[in-house]
Structure formats: C-alpha cells, structure tokens
C-alpha cells in the first residue's frame, strides 16, 4: 500500500488557485515544518474569505524526520532526487510519488527548505528557468511575493526534484531556503509564515495588505546545472571544514571559501571560490566527507 501524506486542506467559498505548500522533504529541515503548523493553526481559526484551495503538508518525508536526518534509514535515498517516485517502491520512492501526485493536482506550488543539519543557506527563493513564458512569469511573481532577500532563477535541466515534477506538469513552482544548521530559527518560521500569506494575497486567495518588499538581489542564471548546490566546492578528502568567510559575503574567484584539514591536522586543502559572486550556502557542520559540498556561490557577473 502506497504512502498517503498527512496534510490539511482548506477549501474556500469562492473559486481561486489551488495552492500546495510543503515542508520536510528532507527530515532535518525544521523551519518549514513549524511555519506550516502555524499556517494550519491560522486557517483553523480563519474568519475571513478564502478563495481557492490551500493544501498544507508539514512533513513530506516522515521516515527521515523520525530519524532526524536528511534521508530515511531504510533506503538512504534523497527524496529531492527521487521524484516522481514509485507507488510500489521503497519508503522514499512512495513518499516522492505521493508528493508528485499532489503537485500535479495544484495550480501553484511552494516547497520550503533549509540547509538541514550540516549547511546554512542565505534566505532565498528559487525557481527553474522554464521555457514557457507564462509559467516563468508566474514563478517570478510567486518569488517576489514570498518576499525573501534573494531571488535565484536557475537552469531547468535538473531532474528528480519537486521542481522538476512541477516543470513537467506545467505547474508554476518555487522553493525557498532559510538558514538551517540543525536549528529552528524564529525569524525563519516568521518569514515563511508571512511569505505564504503574502503569496496568497498576491494571487487573490485572501484579503490582506501586501508586505513591503524585502527583495534585495534578483539573479537568473541559465547555465546548465546552475541550481545543483550539492556538487559545488566539493571537499577533496574526509576531514574537517574550516570556513574563511561568512554566509552572505561577496567573494572573488580564487579567494578562499575555507579549508579542509585531515584528522591529524597535518595536511590542509584550500577550497578556492570557483567564481565571483555571493556566498549563499556555507557548511556549518565541520565534518565533511570527500565529495560533499563546502559551500555555494551565487554567480553575479553580468
């Protein structure tokens, strides 16, 4: 029997968009879960007019959440690389299939994330640079309404993700990132809660004054693989990462992002910046395995 994701749905009295909001695609990302629980409480007591349908899923990947890890123990699969999944597959494949079905039944989609237990991510909203102009424009509109400081459009060539399911189904979709590092930031929960309500107001689902914009940077990078964070600045060895720069700082190609030292401290390996830009992801969990990312730079040239 395939997995049925635990969720709450709120159906309005008038026609409007079908908005899906998910958290916990990775089991160690807590701000999204808390923000969506808060949204459930808000709409349980909502006495205004709701147009359309709102579907809220606090924890997509329950097996990974119960483990306190990015991935489930049973199969070790990353759900964000497993979509569209398999209804008869492993626990992660079944969850990916259930998520993919919900995405296809929606008109708009927001997938909330963080850097998990090992990384911190500058607050940002991202989307795939799809070919369809109307969908791309709607995604830009969604991202601005989500109201985080950075908007990052990246190549549409990455598969296995919630965003690629939306891409293939022609559903306008965005994802968001807010810090991480095994914490649950109150600011992150607040930003996600207010951001979703702002999106709903922007698209006529609720009556609410739109928030003043917090957007500071808008970058669209169509280079192949530009949104693949996990392959950026890989560690050359198993060791300990020591950052040399702060999250959100500007950096030039060749400048040190940090270094990885071996377990005895006898050897160190610098991690130079691969391009000019802004550090939007930085490893905060010192232990790093060979090939794992130490950080991500958002390319800003041009």
N, C-alpha and C positions, 0 to 999 in steps of 0.2 A: 504494500500500500504506500503510495507516494505521500510526501510531506505536504501538509496544508499549513501555510504560515499563519501564525497568530497575529491578528490585526483588528483594528477598529475602523468602521466605516460610518461616515456621517453623510446622509443624503439630504440635499436641500429641497426646499419647497418650489424652487424655480429652476429652469434649465441653466446649465453652465458647464464649465470644463470638468472633466474627471481628473483630479489631481492625485497622484500617488507620491507619498513621501516615505522613504525607507532609511533605516539605520541598522547598524550591527551586521552588515555584510561581512565584516571582519569582527571576530568575537572580542577584541581588545580595544574597541573604539567606543568610549563611553559617553562623550558629549552628545552625539546623535540620539542615543537611547534615552538619555534624560530629557532632552528637548522634545522628543516625540511623546514621551509620557506626559510632559507638561501640556503639549498640544491636546492630548486626549482629555486631560482634566479640563482644559479651557473649553473645548467644544461640548463636553458633557454638561457644562453649566451655561452654554452659549444661549443668549436670549435675543440675538439679532437674526438677520435674514441670511441664510446660506443658499447660494446658488451653485448648482452642480453637485459633485460628489467628491468627498475627501476620504482617502484611504491611508491609514497610518499603520506602519509596521515598525515597531521599535527595534526588534531583534530578528533579522533575517536568518542569521546563522547561529541558532541556539546551541548546537553541539560545540561550536568554537567558543561561544560565550561561557558555557558551563566549564570549559577547560581553562578559560582565562587567556586565550591565545588567539592569534590571527586565524588559525585554521583548526578544523576538527581533528581529534586524535585518530579517529577510525581510518581515515584515508589520507590525511595530510594535504588535501587539495585546497588551493586558494579559490574561494568561491568567485572572486572577481576575475578569475582566469578560466572559469569552468562553464560560464553561461554559453548557450542556453540550457545546458544541463540534460538530465535524463530522468524521467519519472520512475524508472526501474533500476537506477544506478545506486551509487553509494550515497551516504547521508548528504554530502556536499553537492553531488550531482542532482539529487532530488530537490534540495533547497534552491539550487540555481534554476531548476525547471519551474518550480513554483513561483519564484521571483519573476522569471521571464514571462509567465502567463499573466501575472498582474501588470507588468509593464505594457504588454500588448493590449490590455483592456483599458488603458488610460489614454488621456489626451495630453497630459503634461506629467513630467516625472522629475523628482528631486531626490538624489541619492546622497545622504550625508555621511561624511567620513572624518577621520583624524589620522594622525601618524601612528596610532597604536601605542604599543609599549616601548618601541625602540626608536621612533622618529618624532620630530616636531615639524609641523607644517605651518607656514605663514597663512593666516586666514585668506582663503581664496575660493572663487567659484570657477569651475571649468566646464568646457563643453567640447564636443567634436566638431571640427570644421566640415560639416556635411555638404554635399553638392547642392542639395535643394535649397534655393534662396529663402523661401518662405519659412522653412523649418529653422534654418540658421538664424534668421532674423528673430524668430520667436525665442530661440535659445539665448540670443543676446539680450533680449528683453527680460527673460527669466533671470539671467545672471545679474543684470543691473538691479532688478527688484530684490534679489536675495541680499544685496547691499553689503557685501564683504569688500575689504580694501583692494583686492587683486582680482581681476578677471583674466582668465587664461584660456584662450581657444587653441586647441592643438589638433594634430592630424587625426583623420577619421579612419586610419588604417589598422588600429589595434582591435583584435577580436577577443572573445571570451568574457567580456565585461558587461555590466548592466548597461553602460552607454552604447555598446555595440548592438545589444538586443534592441534598444530604442532606435538606433540608427537604421537597422534592418527593417523595423516595423514602421518607420516614418513618424516616430513619436518625438516631439521636442523634449530634450532632456538635459539636465545639468547635474554636476556633482559638486560637492563642497568639501573643503578641508579646514580644520581648525585645531591647531596645536596637536596634542597627544601626549607622549611620554608617560603613559600609564597613569594619567591623572584625569580628573573630570573638571575642567575649568568652568567656573560660574559664568565668566564672560562668554565662553564658547556656547554654553547652553542658552544664554540670553540671546546671543547673536543668531543662533539657529531658530529659536522660537520666534523672534521678531522677524527674521528673514522670511520664514514660511508665511507668516501672516501678511507681510508686505507683498509677497508674490500673489497671495490670494486676493488682496485688494487691487493689485495691478491688473489682474485678469477678471475682475468683476465678480468674484465669488463671495466676498464680504464687503461691507461698507466700512472703510477705515481710512483715515488720513495717511497718505504715504509718508514714510520717514525721509528726512533729509539724506542726501546721498553720502555714503562713506567710501565710494569707489575712488581709488587713487591711481591705479595703474590698469590699463587695458592692453594686453598683448595677445596677438593672434599669430601663431607660429605653425605653418603648414608643412614644415619639414617632416619627412617620414619618421614615425616613431617618436615624435616630439613630446608626447604625453606619457611616455613609459618611464615612470620615476624609478622603478626598481633596478634599472640597468645603468643608472648614472653614477659616475665616480665610484666604481667598484673597488673593494679592498683587494690588494694583491695577495694577502695572507690571512690566516686566522690570527687575530690579535686584539689589541685594544685601540679604539679610535680616540684621538685627542684633537678636538676642533681648534682651529686657529682663527675663527671668525664667528660672528654672531648671526643668528637667524634674521633674515631681512636686510642684511648688509649688501652693499654693492661690491662686486668683485671683478677683476680683470683676468683674462685668460693667462694662465701660468702662475697666478698668485696662489698661495696655499689655502686650501679649504681646511686642511688639518694634516695629521699624520697617523699612521697605524704602526704601533710598536709590537714587537714579539713578546712572548710571555716572560722572558728574562730581561727585557729591556735592552738587549744587546744590539738589535737591529731596528731601524725605523724606516718607514717608507712614506715619503711625502705624497699627498693627494692634491695635485695641482688642478686649478679650475680649468675645465675643458673649453670654456668660452666666457665672453663678457656677459654680465647680467646681474641678477639679484638672487641671493641665496634664499630659496623658498622652502627647502627641506634640509634638515640637518639631523644627523644621527645624535641622539642623546643617551642611548644605551651603549656604554663603552665597548662591550664585547661585540666583535664583528667577525663574521666568517668570510673566508675567501669568496669573492664574487658578490658579496652583499653591498648595497649602496651606502656610501658615507654621506651623501647629500645630493641635492638637485639645484641647478641654477636655471632660472627662467631667462631665456635668451632675450636681450633687449636691443641689440644692434639693429638699427633701421626701423 
